[in-house]
Amino acid sequence: MREEMICNGCGRKLKRSNNSDILLEDVFMAEKAWGYFSKKDMTRHRFILCEECYDKLIAGFAVPPDEEEVTEL
Ligand SMILES: [Zn+2]
């Protein structure tokens, strides 16, 4: 069964083509397994943000993300 992909920031269902699992928009994906020195002790966190929510997130950063041009993905 195909799993819905939902933006964790705004709860919006992400656009997919009808007959395949290809996403029609680019998203930010994060995954982190927290270790012993965290307060989250051995839990894995995973989330997706649409581009709009990603922009809102980084707007709150004190130091912006490193940015460079890529020629292929
Ligand atoms: Zn969003």
N, CA, C, O and the ligand as a Tripos MOL2 file, in Angstrom:
@<TRIPOS>MOLECULE
protein
  293   291    74     0     0
PROTEIN
NO_CHARGES

@<TRIPOS>ATOM
      1 N           0.8400   -1.2030    0.0000 N.3       1 MET1
      2 CA          0.0000    0.0000    0.0000 C.3       1 MET1
      3 C           0.8730    1.2500    0.0000 C.2       1 MET1
      4 O           1.9150    1.3120    0.6530 O.2       1 MET1
      5 N           0.4220    2.2150   -0.7360 N.am      2 ARG2
      6 CA          1.1810    3.4500   -0.8200 C.3       2 ARG2
      7 C           0.9620    4.2960    0.4330 C.2       2 ARG2
      8 O          -0.1650    4.4860    0.8890 O.2       2 ARG2
      9 N           2.0490    4.7860    0.9630 N.am      3 GLU3
     10 CA          1.9800    5.5870    2.1710 C.3       3 GLU3
     11 C           1.8250    7.0580    1.8040 C.2       3 GLU3
     12 O           2.5190    7.5590    0.9190 O.2       3 GLU3
     13 N           0.9150    7.7460    2.4850 N.am      4 GLU4
     14 CA          0.7910    9.1810    2.2600 C.3       4 GLU4
     15 C           2.0060    9.8960    2.8320 C.2       4 GLU4
     16 O           2.5150    9.5210    3.8880 O.2       4 GLU4
     17 N           2.4630   10.9170    2.1360 N.am      5 MET5
     18 CA          3.5260   11.7360    2.7090 C.3       5 MET5
     19 C           2.9300   13.0770    3.0770 C.2       5 MET5
     20 O           2.3520   13.7770    2.2450 O.2       5 MET5
     21 N           3.0850   13.4120    4.3410 N.am      6 ILE6
     22 CA          2.4720   14.6290    4.8650 C.3       6 ILE6
     23 C           3.5570   15.5130    5.4620 C.2       6 ILE6
     24 O           4.4390   15.0350    6.1760 O.2       6 ILE6
     25 N           3.4850   16.8030    5.1630 N.am      7 CYS7
     26 CA          4.4390   17.7500    5.7400 C.3       7 CYS7
     27 C           4.1790   17.8600    7.2370 C.2       7 CYS7
     28 O           3.0560   18.1390    7.6560 O.2       7 CYS7
     29 N           5.2150   17.6410    8.0430 N.am      8 ASN8
     30 CA          5.0620   17.7230    9.4940 C.3       8 ASN8
     31 C           4.8120   19.1580    9.9570 C.2       8 ASN8
     32 O           4.2500   19.3810   11.0290 O.2       8 ASN8
     33 N           5.2280   20.1210    9.1500 N.am      9 GLY9
     34 CA          5.0760   21.5120    9.5530 C.3       9 GLY9
     35 C           3.6450   22.0150    9.4260 C.2       9 GLY9
     36 O           3.1140   22.6140   10.3620 O.2       9 GLY9
     37 N           3.0160   21.7780    8.2800 N.am     10 CYS10
     38 CA          1.6860   22.3460    8.0260 C.3      10 CYS10
     39 C           0.6030   21.2720    7.8690 C.2      10 CYS10
     40 O          -0.5790   21.6030    7.7750 O.2      10 CYS10
     41 N           0.9850   20.0060    7.8400 N.am     11 GLY11
     42 CA          0.0030   18.9240    7.7400 C.3      11 GLY11
     43 C          -0.5410   18.7110    6.3440 C.2      11 GLY11
     44 O          -1.4980   17.9590    6.1550 O.2      11 GLY11
     45 N           0.0610   19.3650    5.3650 N.am     12 ARG12
     46 CA         -0.4120   19.2530    3.9840 C.3      12 ARG12
     47 C           0.0700   17.9450    3.3570 C.2      12 ARG12
     48 O           1.2090   17.5220    3.5530 O.2      12 ARG12
     49 N          -0.8410   17.3130    2.5910 N.am     13 LYS13
     50 CA         -0.4800   16.1090    1.8500 C.3      13 LYS13
     51 C           0.3870   16.5150    0.6640 C.2      13 LYS13
     52 O           0.0140   17.4050   -0.1010 O.2      13 LYS13
     53 N           1.5270   15.8770    0.5070 N.am     14 LEU14
     54 CA          2.4340   16.2690   -0.5640 C.3      14 LEU14
     55 C           1.9890   15.7030   -1.9000 C.2      14 LEU14
     56 O           1.4420   14.6030   -1.9760 O.2      14 LEU14
     57 N           2.2310   16.4720   -2.9510 N.am     15 LYS15
     58 CA          1.7500   16.1060   -4.2850 C.3      15 LYS15
     59 C           2.5420   14.9410   -4.8630 C.2      15 LYS15
     60 O           3.7730   14.9300   -4.8620 O.2      15 LYS15
     61 N           1.7880   13.9610   -5.3580 N.am     16 ARG16
     62 CA          2.3900   12.8000   -6.0050 C.3      16 ARG16
     63 C           1.7170   12.5840   -7.3340 C.2      16 ARG16
     64 O           0.5450   12.9190   -7.5010 O.2      16 ARG16
     65 N           2.4480   12.0250   -8.2900 N.am     17 SER17
     66 CA          1.8020   11.6900   -9.5530 C.3      17 SER17
     67 C           0.8390   10.5340   -9.3160 C.2      17 SER17
     68 O           1.0570    9.7250   -8.4140 O.2      17 SER17
     69 N          -0.2240   10.4470  -10.1140 N.am     18 ASN18
     70 CA         -1.3110    9.4890   -9.8750 C.3      18 ASN18
     71 C          -0.9060    8.0310   -9.9700 C.2      18 ASN18
     72 O          -1.3620    7.2050   -9.1780 O.2      18 ASN18
     73 N          -0.0570    7.7090  -10.9270 N.am     19 ASN19
     74 CA          0.2310    6.2920  -11.1470 C.3      19 ASN19
     75 C           1.6200    5.8480  -10.7010 C.2      19 ASN19
     76 O           2.0920    4.7730  -11.0720 O.2      19 ASN19
     77 N           2.2590    6.6830   -9.9070 N.am     20 SER20
     78 CA          3.5500    6.2430   -9.3760 C.3      20 SER20
     79 C           3.8010    6.9090   -8.0310 C.2      20 SER20
     80 O           3.0140    7.7340   -7.5680 O.2      20 SER20
     81 N           4.8880    6.5400   -7.4310 N.am     21 ASP21
     82 CA          5.2100    7.0980   -6.1230 C.3      21 ASP21
     83 C           6.1020    8.3300   -6.2230 C.2      21 ASP21
     84 O           6.6600    8.7940   -5.2290 O.2      21 ASP21
     85 N           6.2250    8.8510   -7.4470 N.am     22 ILE22
     86 CA          7.1180    9.9910   -7.6230 C.3      22 ILE22
     87 C           6.5040   11.2500   -7.0230 C.2      22 ILE22
     88 O           5.3650   11.6060   -7.3220 O.2      22 ILE22
     89 N           7.2720   11.9080   -6.1810 N.am     23 LEU23
     90 CA          6.8130   13.1620   -5.5830 C.3      23 LEU23
     91 C           6.9370   14.2780   -6.6080 C.2      23 LEU23
     92 O           7.9480   14.3860   -7.3030 O.2      23 LEU23
     93 N           5.9070   15.1030   -6.6960 N.am     24 LEU24
     94 CA          5.9240   16.1960   -7.6680 C.3      24 LEU24
     95 C           6.4190   17.4930   -7.0560 C.2      24 LEU24
     96 O           6.3970   18.5460   -7.6940 O.2      24 LEU24
     97 N           6.8640   17.4040   -5.8150 N.am     25 GLU25
     98 CA          7.5030   18.5730   -5.2210 C.3      25 GLU25
     99 C           8.6780   18.1000   -4.3950 C.2      25 GLU25
    100 O           8.7210   16.9540   -3.9490 O.2      25 GLU25
    101 N           9.6200   18.9850   -4.1990 N.am     26 ASP26
    102 CA         10.8080   18.6200   -3.4480 C.3      26 ASP26
    103 C          10.5780   18.9190   -1.9740 C.2      26 ASP26
    104 O           9.9710   19.9320   -1.6280 O.2      26 ASP26
    105 N          11.0560   18.0510   -1.1210 N.am     27 VAL27
    106 CA         10.8250   18.2240    0.3150 C.3      27 VAL27
    107 C          12.1330   18.0880    1.0890 C.2      27 VAL27
    108 O          13.1170   17.5390    0.5920 O.2      27 VAL27
    109 N          12.1190   18.5860    2.2810 N.am     28 PHE28
    110 CA         13.2420   18.4280    3.1990 C.3      28 PHE28
    111 C          12.9530   17.2320    4.0920 C.2      28 PHE28
    112 O          11.8880   17.1550    4.7050 O.2      28 PHE28
    113 N          13.8960   16.2960    4.1700 N.am     29 MET29
    114 CA         13.7050   15.1210    5.0250 C.3      29 MET29
    115 C          14.7920   15.0770    6.0740 C.2      29 MET29
    116 O          15.9700   15.2520    5.7640 O.2      29 MET29
    117 N          14.4040   14.8470    7.3020 N.am     30 ALA30
    118 CA         15.3870   14.7550    8.3770 C.3      30 ALA30
    119 C          15.1530   13.4900    9.1750 C.2      30 ALA30
    120 O          14.0170   13.0750    9.4000 O.2      30 ALA30
    121 N          16.2500   12.8890    9.5970 N.am     31 GLU31
    122 CA         16.1570   11.7110   10.4460 C.3      31 GLU31
    123 C          17.2930   11.7730   11.4490 C.2      31 GLU31
    124 O          18.4390   12.0560   11.1000 O.2      31 GLU31
    125 N          16.9570   11.5060   12.6910 N.am     32 LYS32
    126 CA         17.9780   11.5680   13.7340 C.3      32 LYS32
    127 C          17.7110   10.5010   14.7870 C.2      32 LYS32
    128 O          16.6260   10.4400   15.3660 O.2      32 LYS32
    129 N          18.7080    9.6650   15.0250 N.am     33 ALA33
    130 CA         18.6220    8.7060   16.1240 C.3      33 ALA33
    131 C          19.3690    9.3140   17.3040 C.2      33 ALA33
    132 O          20.5930    9.4450   17.2790 O.2      33 ALA33
    133 N          18.6250    9.6780   18.3260 N.am     34 TRP34
    134 CA         19.2310   10.3400   19.4870 C.3      34 TRP34
    135 C          19.9190    9.3240   20.3820 C.2      34 TRP34
    136 O          19.3880    8.2430   20.6390 O.2      34 TRP34
    137 N          21.0930    9.6780   20.8480 N.am     35 GLY35
    138 CA         21.9080    8.7360   21.6210 C.3      35 GLY35
    139 C          21.8610    8.9720   23.1240 C.2      35 GLY35
    140 O          21.0060    9.6930   23.6390 O.2      35 GLY35
    141 N          22.8020    8.3440   23.8040 N.am     36 TYR36
    142 CA         22.8410    8.3520   25.2710 C.3      36 TYR36
    143 C          23.0090    9.7390   25.8730 C.2      36 TYR36
    144 O          22.5340    9.9970   26.9790 O.2      36 TYR36
    145 N          23.6740   10.6260   25.1630 N.am     37 PHE37
    146 CA         23.9580   11.9340   25.7560 C.3      37 PHE37
    147 C          22.8540   12.9490   25.5000 C.2      37 PHE37
    148 O          23.0150   14.1360   25.7830 O.2      37 PHE37
    149 N          21.7460   12.4840   24.9710 N.am     38 SER38
    150 CA         20.6040   13.3640   24.7900 C.3      38 SER38
    151 C          19.5420   13.0190   25.8250 C.2      38 SER38
    152 O          19.6430   12.0160   26.5310 O.2      38 SER38
    153 N          18.5300   13.8650   25.8990 N.am     39 LYS39
    154 CA         17.4260   13.5770   26.8160 C.3      39 LYS39
    155 C          16.3740   12.7170   26.1310 C.2      39 LYS39
    156 O          15.3590   12.3600   26.7280 O.2      39 LYS39
    157 N          16.6350   12.3900   24.8640 N.am     40 LYS40
    158 CA         15.6620   11.5910   24.1150 C.3      40 LYS40
    159 C          16.0660   10.1260   24.0460 C.2      40 LYS40
    160 O          15.4120    9.3060   23.4020 O.2      40 LYS40
    161 N          17.1500    9.8270   24.7210 N.am     41 ASP41
    162 CA         17.6490    8.4780   24.9110 C.3      41 ASP41
    163 C          17.1790    7.4080   23.9200 C.2      41 ASP41
    164 O          16.1520    6.7610   24.1210 O.2      41 ASP41
    165 N          17.9360    7.2450   22.8770 N.am     42 MET42
    166 CA         17.7330    6.1380   21.9500 C.3      42 MET42
    167 C          16.3700    6.1340   21.2600 C.2      42 MET42
    168 O          15.7550    5.0790   21.1040 O.2      42 MET42
    169 N          15.9100    7.2770   20.8570 N.am     43 THR43
    170 CA         14.7090    7.2950   20.0330 C.3      43 THR43
    171 C          15.0670    7.9090   18.6880 C.2      43 THR43
    172 O          15.9460    8.7650   18.5910 O.2      43 THR43
    173 N          14.3660    7.4520   17.6530 N.am     44 ARG44
    174 CA         14.6020    7.9690   16.3200 C.3      44 ARG44
    175 C          13.5160    8.9770   15.9720 C.2      44 ARG44
    176 O          12.3270    8.6830   16.1010 O.2      44 ARG44
    177 N          13.9120   10.1440   15.5390 N.am     45 HIS45
    178 CA         12.9720   11.1730   15.0930 C.3      45 HIS45
    179 C          13.0870   11.3190   13.5840 C.2      45 HIS45
    180 O          14.1840   11.2960   13.0260 O.2      45 HIS45
    181 N          11.9490   11.4690   12.9390 N.am     46 ARG46
    182 CA         11.9440   11.5890   11.4880 C.3      46 ARG46
    183 C          10.8680   12.6000   11.1160 C.2      46 ARG46
    184 O           9.7590   12.5430   11.6460 O.2      46 ARG46
    185 N          11.1760   13.5090   10.2280 N.am     47 PHE47
    186 CA         10.1260   14.4060    9.7580 C.3      47 PHE47
    187 C          10.4080   14.9160    8.3520 C.2      47 PHE47
    188 O          11.5370   14.8900    7.8610 O.2      47 PHE47
    189 N           9.3280   15.3820    7.7250 N.am     48 ILE48
    190 CA          9.3900   15.9370    6.3730 C.3      48 ILE48
    191 C           8.8540   17.3530    6.4220 C.2      48 ILE48
    192 O           7.8780   17.6210    7.1240 O.2      48 ILE48
    193 N           9.4640   18.2470    5.7020 N.am     49 LEU49
    194 CA          8.9350   19.6090    5.5870 C.3      49 LEU49
    195 C           8.7940   19.9690    4.1160 C.2      49 LEU49
    196 O           9.6840   19.6860    3.3150 O.2      49 LEU49
    197 N           7.6750   20.5950    3.7600 N.am     50 CYS50
    198 CA          7.5460   21.1190    2.4040 C.3      50 CYS50
    199 C           8.4660   22.3350    2.2870 C.2      50 CYS50
    200 O           8.9700   22.8400    3.2890 O.2      50 CYS50
    201 N           8.6760   22.7890    1.0750 N.am     51 GLU51
    202 CA          9.6390   23.8740    0.8770 C.3      51 GLU51
    203 C           9.2510   25.1360    1.6530 C.2      51 GLU51
    204 O          10.1040   25.8470    2.1820 O.2      51 GLU51
    205 N           7.9470   25.3910    1.7040 N.am     52 GLU52
    206 CA          7.4570   26.5760    2.4050 C.3      52 GLU52
    207 C           7.7830   26.5090    3.9030 C.2      52 GLU52
    208 O           8.2320   27.4890    4.4970 O.2      52 GLU52
    209 N           7.5480   25.3310    4.5020 N.am     53 CYS53
    210 CA          7.8270   25.1520    5.9260 C.3      53 CYS53
    211 C           9.3280   25.1500    6.1990 C.2      53 CYS53
    212 O           9.7800   25.6170    7.2440 O.2      53 CYS53
    213 N          10.0870   24.6230    5.2550 N.am     54 TYR54
    214 CA         11.5420   24.6530    5.3840 C.3      54 TYR54
    215 C          12.0360   26.1050    5.4100 C.2      54 TYR54
    216 O          12.9020   26.4650    6.2070 O.2      54 TYR54
    217 N          11.4710   26.9280    4.5230 N.am     55 ASP55
    218 CA         11.8600   28.3370    4.4900 C.3      55 ASP55
    219 C          11.5350   29.0320    5.8050 C.2      55 ASP55
    220 O          12.3020   29.8640    6.2880 O.2      55 ASP55
    221 N          10.3690   28.6750    6.3850 N.am     56 LYS56
    222 CA          9.9890   29.2580    7.6800 C.3      56 LYS56
    223 C          10.9510   28.8170    8.7740 C.2      56 LYS56
    224 O          11.3180   29.6050    9.6460 O.2      56 LYS56
    225 N          11.3530   27.5550    8.7210 N.am     57 LEU57
    226 CA         12.2750   27.0160    9.7260 C.3      57 LEU57
    227 C          13.6100   27.7480    9.6850 C.2      57 LEU57
    228 O          14.1000   28.2130   10.7140 O.2      57 LEU57
    229 N          14.1950   27.8480    8.4980 N.am     58 ILE58
    230 CA         15.5260   28.4500    8.4110 C.3      58 ILE58
    231 C          15.4880   29.9570    8.6320 C.2      58 ILE58
    232 O          16.5050   30.5680    8.9580 O.2      58 ILE58
    233 N          14.3060   30.5550    8.4540 N.am     59 ALA59
    234 CA         14.1720   31.9870    8.7410 C.3      59 ALA59
    235 C          14.4050   32.2570   10.2230 C.2      59 ALA59
    236 O          14.7670   33.3710   10.6010 O.2      59 ALA59
    237 N          14.2000   31.2480   11.0630 N.am     60 GLY60
    238 CA         14.4010   31.3990   12.4990 C.3      60 GLY60
    239 C          15.8180   31.0860   12.9580 C.2      60 GLY60
    240 O          16.1330   31.2250   14.1400 O.2      60 GLY60
    241 N          16.6700   30.6650   12.0360 N.am     61 PHE61
    242 CA         18.0530   30.3420   12.3900 C.3      61 PHE61
    243 C          18.8550   31.6110   12.6780 C.2      61 PHE61
    244 O          18.6370   32.6430   12.0440 O.2      61 PHE61
    245 N          19.7770   31.5340   13.6310 N.am     62 ALA62
    246 CA         20.6940   32.6390   13.8820 C.3      62 ALA62
    247 C          21.7480   32.6850   12.7730 C.2      62 ALA62
    248 O          22.1610   33.7610   12.3390 O.2      62 ALA62
    249 N          22.1710   31.5140   12.3280 N.am     63 VAL63
    250 CA         23.1520   31.3930   11.2410 C.3      63 VAL63
    251 C          22.4850   30.6130   10.1170 C.2      63 VAL63
    252 O          22.0320   29.4900   10.3410 O.2      63 VAL63
    253 N          22.4130   31.1700    8.9300 N.am     64 PRO64
    254 CA         21.7260   30.4710    7.8320 C.3      64 PRO64
    255 C          22.4690   29.2000    7.4140 C.2      64 PRO64
    256 O          23.6660   29.0780    7.6750 O.2      64 PRO64
    257 N          21.7780   28.2470    6.7680 N.am     65 PRO65
    258 CA         22.4520   27.0300    6.3180 C.3      65 PRO65
    259 C          23.5160   27.3390    5.2750 C.2      65 PRO65
    260 O          23.4080   28.3230    4.5440 O.2      65 PRO65
    261 N          24.5340   26.5070    5.2080 N.am     66 ASP66
    262 CA         25.5250   26.6200    4.1380 C.3      66 ASP66
    263 C          24.8280   26.3540    2.8200 C.2      66 ASP66
    264 O          23.9440   25.5010    2.7340 O.2      66 ASP66
    265 N          25.2220   27.0760    1.8140 N.am     67 GLU67
    266 CA         24.5540   26.9580    0.5330 C.3      67 GLU67
    267 C          25.5910   26.9050   -0.5640 C.2      67 GLU67
    268 O          26.5200   27.7130   -0.5810 O.2      67 GLU67
    269 N          25.4460   25.9700   -1.4780 N.am     68 GLU68
    270 CA         26.3250   25.9480   -2.6450 C.3      68 GLU68
    271 C          25.5700   25.3480   -3.8150 C.2      68 GLU68
    272 O          24.6030   24.6080   -3.6340 O.2      68 GLU68
    273 N          26.0110   25.6680   -4.9870 N.am     69 GLU69
    274 CA         25.3400   25.1640   -6.1850 C.3      69 GLU69
    275 C          25.6730   23.7080   -6.4180 C.2      69 GLU69
    276 O          26.8090   23.2790   -6.2170 O.2      69 GLU69
    277 N          24.6590   22.9350   -6.8510 N.am     70 VAL70
    278 CA         24.9200   21.5450   -7.2040 C.3      70 VAL70
    279 C          24.6040   21.3500   -8.6830 C.2      70 VAL70
    280 O          23.6490   21.9250   -9.2060 O.2      70 VAL70
    281 N          25.4030   20.5470   -9.3370 N.am     71 THR71
    282 CA         25.1720   20.3110  -10.7570 C.3      71 THR71
    283 C          24.3830   19.0420  -10.9960 C.2      71 THR71
    284 O          23.7880   18.8700  -12.0590 O.2      71 THR71
    285 N          24.3720   18.1360   -9.9990 N.am     72 GLU72
    286 CA         23.5130   16.9650  -10.1120 C.3      72 GLU72
    287 C          23.0190   16.5560   -8.7330 C.2      72 GLU72
    288 O          23.6410   16.8790   -7.7210 O.2      72 GLU72
    289 N          21.8740   15.8270   -8.6980 N.am     73 LEU73
    290 CA         21.3090   15.4300   -7.4150 C.3      73 LEU73
    291 C          21.5030   13.9350   -7.1900 C.2      73 LEU73
    292 O          21.0910   13.4070   -6.1580 O.2      73 LEU73
    293 ZN          4.5160   22.3620    5.0620 Zn       74 ZN74
@<TRIPOS>BOND
     1     1     2 1
     2     2     3 1
     3     3     4 2
     4     3     5 am
     5     5     6 1
     6     6     7 1
     7     7     8 2
     8     7     9 am
     9     9    10 1
    10    10    11 1
    11    11    12 2
    12    11    13 am
    13    13    14 1
    14    14    15 1
    15    15    16 2
    16    15    17 am
    17    17    18 1
    18    18    19 1
    19    19    20 2
    20    19    21 am
    21    21    22 1
    22    22    23 1
    23    23    24 2
    24    23    25 am
    25    25    26 1
    26    26    27 1
    27    27    28 2
    28    27    29 am
    29    29    30 1
    30    30    31 1
    31    31    32 2
    32    31    33 am
    33    33    34 1
    34    34    35 1
    35    35    36 2
    36    35    37 am
    37    37    38 1
    38    38    39 1
    39    39    40 2
    40    39    41 am
    41    41    42 1
    42    42    43 1
    43    43    44 2
    44    43    45 am
    45    45    46 1
    46    46    47 1
    47    47    48 2
    48    47    49 am
    49    49    50 1
    50    50    51 1
    51    51    52 2
    52    51    53 am
    53    53    54 1
    54    54    55 1
    55    55    56 2
    56    55    57 am
    57    57    58 1
    58    58    59 1
    59    59    60 2
    60    59    61 am
    61    61    62 1
    62    62    63 1
    63    63    64 2
    64    63    65 am
    65    65    66 1
    66    66    67 1
    67    67    68 2
    68    67    69 am
    69    69    70 1
    70    70    71 1
    71    71    72 2
    72    71    73 am
    73    73    74 1
    74    74    75 1
    75    75    76 2
    76    75    77 am
    77    77    78 1
    78    78    79 1
    79    79    80 2
    80    79    81 am
    81    81    82 1
    82    82    83 1
    83    83    84 2
    84    83    85 am
    85    85    86 1
    86    86    87 1
    87    87    88 2
    88    87    89 am
    89    89    90 1
    90    90    91 1
    91    91    92 2
    92    91    93 am
    93    93    94 1
    94    94    95 1
    95    95    96 2
    96    95    97 am
    97    97    98 1
    98    98    99 1
    99    99   100 2
   100    99   101 am
   101   101   102 1
   102   102   103 1
   103   103   104 2
   104   103   105 am
   105   105   106 1
   106   106   107 1
   107   107   108 2
   108   107   109 am
   109   109   110 1
   110   110   111 1
   111   111   112 2
   112   111   113 am
   113   113   114 1
   114   114   115 1
   115   115   116 2
   116   115   117 am
   117   117   118 1
   118   118   119 1
   119   119   120 2
   120   119   121 am
   121   121   122 1
   122   122   123 1
   123   123   124 2
   124   123   125 am
   125   125   126 1
   126   126   127 1
   127   127   128 2
   128   127   129 am
   129   129   130 1
   130   130   131 1
   131   131   132 2
   132   131   133 am
   133   133   134 1
   134   134   135 1
   135   135   136 2
   136   135   137 am
   137   137   138 1
   138   138   139 1
   139   139   140 2
   140   139   141 am
   141   141   142 1
   142   142   143 1
   143   143   144 2
   144   143   145 am
   145   145   146 1
   146   146   147 1
   147   147   148 2
   148   147   149 am
   149   149   150 1
   150   150   151 1
   151   151   152 2
   152   151   153 am
   153   153   154 1
   154   154   155 1
   155   155   156 2
   156   155   157 am
   157   157   158 1
   158   158   159 1
   159   159   160 2
   160   159   161 am
   161   161   162 1
   162   162   163 1
   163   163   164 2
   164   163   165 am
   165   165   166 1
   166   166   167 1
   167   167   168 2
   168   167   169 am
   169   169   170 1
   170   170   171 1
   171   171   172 2
   172   171   173 am
   173   173   174 1
   174   174   175 1
   175   175   176 2
   176   175   177 am
   177   177   178 1
   178   178   179 1
   179   179   180 2
   180   179   181 am
   181   181   182 1
   182   182   183 1
   183   183   184 2
   184   183   185 am
   185   185   186 1
   186   186   187 1
   187   187   188 2
   188   187   189 am
   189   189   190 1
   190   190   191 1
   191   191   192 2
   192   191   193 am
   193   193   194 1
   194   194   195 1
   195   195   196 2
   196   195   197 am
   197   197   198 1
   198   198   199 1
   199   199   200 2
   200   199   201 am
   201   201   202 1
   202   202   203 1
   203   203   204 2
   204   203   205 am
   205   205   206 1
   206   206   207 1
   207   207   208 2
   208   207   209 am
   209   209   210 1
   210   210   211 1
   211   211   212 2
   212   211   213 am
   213   213   214 1
   214   214   215 1
   215   215   216 2
   216   215   217 am
   217   217   218 1
   218   218   219 1
   219   219   220 2
   220   219   221 am
   221   221   222 1
   222   222   223 1
   223   223   224 2
   224   223   225 am
   225   225   226 1
   226   226   227 1
   227   227   228 2
   228   227   229 am
   229   229   230 1
   230   230   231 1
   231   231   232 2
   232   231   233 am
   233   233   234 1
   234   234   235 1
   235   235   236 2
   236   235   237 am
   237   237   238 1
   238   238   239 1
   239   239   240 2
   240   239   241 am
   241   241   242 1
   242   242   243 1
   243   243   244 2
   244   243   245 am
   245   245   246 1
   246   246   247 1
   247   247   248 2
   248   247   249 am
   249   249   250 1
   250   250   251 1
   251   251   252 2
   252   251   253 am
   253   253   254 1
   254   254   255 1
   255   255   256 2
   256   255   257 am
   257   257   258 1
   258   258   259 1
   259   259   260 2
   260   259   261 am
   261   261   262 1
   262   262   263 1
   263   263   264 2
   264   263   265 am
   265   265   266 1
   266   266   267 1
   267   267   268 2
   268   267   269 am
   269   269   270 1
   270   270   271 1
   271   271   272 2
   272   271   273 am
   273   273   274 1
   274   274   275 1
   275   275   276 2
   276   275   277 am
   277   277   278 1
   278   278   279 1
   279   279   280 2
   280   279   281 am
   281   281   282 1
   282   282   283 1
   283   283   284 2
   284   283   285 am
   285   285   286 1
   286   286   287 1
   287   287   288 2
   288   287   289 am
   289   289   290 1
   290   290   291 1
   291   291   292 2
@<TRIPOS>SUBSTRUCTURE
     1 MET1         2 RESIDUE 1 A MET
     2 ARG2         6 RESIDUE 1 A ARG
     3 GLU3        10 RESIDUE 1 A GLU
     4 GLU4        14 RESIDUE 1 A GLU
     5 MET5        18 RESIDUE 1 A MET
     6 ILE6        22 RESIDUE 1 A ILE
     7 CYS7        26 RESIDUE 1 A CYS
     8 ASN8        30 RESIDUE 1 A ASN
     9 GLY9        34 RESIDUE 1 A GLY
    10 CYS10       38 RESIDUE 1 A CYS
    11 GLY11       42 RESIDUE 1 A GLY
    12 ARG12       46 RESIDUE 1 A ARG
    13 LYS13       50 RESIDUE 1 A LYS
    14 LEU14       54 RESIDUE 1 A LEU
    15 LYS15       58 RESIDUE 1 A LYS
    16 ARG16       62 RESIDUE 1 A ARG
    17 SER17       66 RESIDUE 1 A SER
    18 ASN18       70 RESIDUE 1 A ASN
    19 ASN19       74 RESIDUE 1 A ASN
    20 SER20       78 RESIDUE 1 A SER
    21 ASP21       82 RESIDUE 1 A ASP
    22 ILE22       86 RESIDUE 1 A ILE
    23 LEU23       90 RESIDUE 1 A LEU
    24 LEU24       94 RESIDUE 1 A LEU
    25 GLU25       98 RESIDUE 1 A GLU
    26 ASP26      102 RESIDUE 1 A ASP
    27 VAL27      106 RESIDUE 1 A VAL
    28 PHE28      110 RESIDUE 1 A PHE
    29 MET29      114 RESIDUE 1 A MET
    30 ALA30      118 RESIDUE 1 A ALA
    31 GLU31      122 RESIDUE 1 A GLU
    32 LYS32      126 RESIDUE 1 A LYS
    33 ALA33      130 RESIDUE 1 A ALA
    34 TRP34      134 RESIDUE 1 A TRP
    35 GLY35      138 RESIDUE 1 A GLY
    36 TYR36      142 RESIDUE 1 A TYR
    37 PHE37      146 RESIDUE 1 A PHE
    38 SER38      150 RESIDUE 1 A SER
    39 LYS39      154 RESIDUE 1 A LYS
    40 LYS40      158 RESIDUE 1 A LYS
    41 ASP41      162 RESIDUE 1 A ASP
    42 MET42      166 RESIDUE 1 A MET
    43 THR43      170 RESIDUE 1 A THR
    44 ARG44      174 RESIDUE 1 A ARG
    45 HIS45      178 RESIDUE 1 A HIS
    46 ARG46      182 RESIDUE 1 A ARG
    47 PHE47      186 RESIDUE 1 A PHE
    48 ILE48      190 RESIDUE 1 A ILE
    49 LEU49      194 RESIDUE 1 A LEU
    50 CYS50      198 RESIDUE 1 A CYS
    51 GLU51      202 RESIDUE 1 A GLU
    52 GLU52      206 RESIDUE 1 A GLU
    53 CYS53      210 RESIDUE 1 A CYS
    54 TYR54      214 RESIDUE 1 A TYR
    55 ASP55      218 RESIDUE 1 A ASP
    56 LYS56      222 RESIDUE 1 A LYS
    57 LEU57      226 RESIDUE 1 A LEU
    58 ILE58      230 RESIDUE 1 A ILE
    59 ALA59      234 RESIDUE 1 A ALA
    60 GLY60      238 RESIDUE 1 A GLY
    61 PHE61      242 RESIDUE 1 A PHE
    62 ALA62      246 RESIDUE 1 A ALA
    63 VAL63      250 RESIDUE 1 A VAL
    64 PRO64      254 RESIDUE 1 A PRO
    65 PRO65      258 RESIDUE 1 A PRO
    66 ASP66      262 RESIDUE 1 A ASP
    67 GLU67      266 RESIDUE 1 A GLU
    68 GLU68      270 RESIDUE 1 A GLU
    69 GLU69      274 RESIDUE 1 A GLU
    70 VAL70      278 RESIDUE 1 A VAL
    71 THR71      282 RESIDUE 1 A THR
    72 GLU72      286 RESIDUE 1 A GLU
    73 LEU73      290 RESIDUE 1 A LEU
    74 ZN74       293 GROUP 0 **** ****
